[in-house]
């Protein structure tokens, strides 16, 4: 039973997931600092408010807090996309081009290739 647990823990997927969670937690602080210290102050210059917490407040119901949270989420998502995802996709694309790996949209599905050959053979008859 302990050997099975050890095999489960030592699988590459579990170790990769653990590393990803730890790196993600550390990187989230960087993104939070970017949003809180750079992007939100720039936005607050436009609206003359540091956040929208008091915006659309009707007594105890504060829709502005939700609006601030949604805006922060969108800013974090955009920062991750443009700072991490886009450059990483470029690096992967460059590496794949160097290795001769076709992009998914250019790769030919073997089943489609086989069906095309069958179709062409039937046309010849």
N, C-alpha and C positions, 0 to 999 in steps of 0.2 A: 504494500500500500504506500509506503514512503517512497519507494522507487518510482511509482507512478506519479506521485506529487512532484518529485524532483524532475522527472521528464517534462511534466506540464510547465513547471516554472522555467526550465532551461530552454524551452522552445523559443525560436527566434522571434515569433510574433509577440510573446509576452515581454521579452526584453526590449524589443523595439517600441512597444507601446509604453513601457515604463520610461524609457528615455524620452519619448515624445511628450509625455505628460510633464516630466520634469523640465524639459526645455521650454515647453509651452508656458508653464507657470512662470519661469524666469523671464521669458520674452514678453509675457503679458504686462510685466512691470514697465518694460521699455515702451510698449505701445500706450499704456495708460499715461506715462509721463509725457509722451508726444502729444496725446490728445489733451491732457489737462494743462500742459504748460505752453504749448505752441498753437495748436489748432483752435481750441475753445477760446482762448484770449483773442485770437484773430477774428473769430466769429462774433465775440462779444463786442468788438469795436464797431461792427456793423449795426448791432441791435442795442448798443449802449447798456447791456446787462450781462453779467458774468454767466448767467444760466437762465432758463425759462421757468424756474420753480414757482415764481409768483405770477407768471403769465397764465391767463385763463383760470384763475382761482375763484371758485364760487363757494364761499364759506369754508367748510372743512374739506371740500372736494377740490383737489389741486391737479388739474390736467397738465399744468406746466411741468410738474415733476416727471410725469410720463413722457412728455415731449422732450425733456432734457435727456432722459434715459434712452429714448429711441434715437435721438440725434447722436449721443455718445456711441451707441451701438453701430450706427451707420458710419461714423467717422472711424471707429476702430476697424470695422470690416474693410473700409476703403483703404486705410493705412496698411493693413495686412496684405490686401490684394496688390497694391501698387509697390509696396516695399519688399514683399517676400514672394508672392505668387508669380507676378510678371517676370521679375529677374530670374527666378528659378526655372520658369518655363523656357526662357531664352537659353539658359545654360544647358538644360536638358535637350532642347532642340539642336543646339550647336554640337553637343556630344553625340547625339544620335546621327546627325549628318556626317560627322567625322567617322563614326562606326559603320555608316552605310545602312542604317535602320530607317525605313520609310515611315513617315508620319501615318497615323491611323487612317486619315482620310485618303491617303494615296495607296495604302496597303490593300492588296487584293485578297478578298476572302477566298479561301480554297474552294468552298462550296459554290460560290458564284463563278469562279474560274472553271470548275468542272461542269456546271450547268451551261456555261457559255460554249464549252467544247462540244457538249452533247447537242446543243442547239445548232451549232455550225455543222456538225456531222449530219444531222437530220436534213439540213438545207441542201447539202451536197447530193443526197439521195434524190 
